[in-house]
Amino acid sequence: MSAHRVTVWETDAEIVVLFNDPNDPPGQRGGGFSVELRKSDLRVLRAHPNR
């Protein structure tokens, strides 16, 4: 994990985790990976490259 900048945020129903290159400026689009989890059971809803 040390090779990635990890950002986590949550909504009422989901937790979203973003993995980005630490050399990319914050807010830059693309170049990373996202995972969306259902908060109630932590089941993966979506996992995809960032755009």
C-alpha angles and dihedrals in degrees: 000000000000090000093062138062106228122205122185129188135161140213127193091279107018145050115211122200121192123195114197138168107268089224093060114093114251112270095025112142122234132011098088145069133250132205122190117199130192105241096217096061105002091241113160109251098177137359120183146137114277116253 
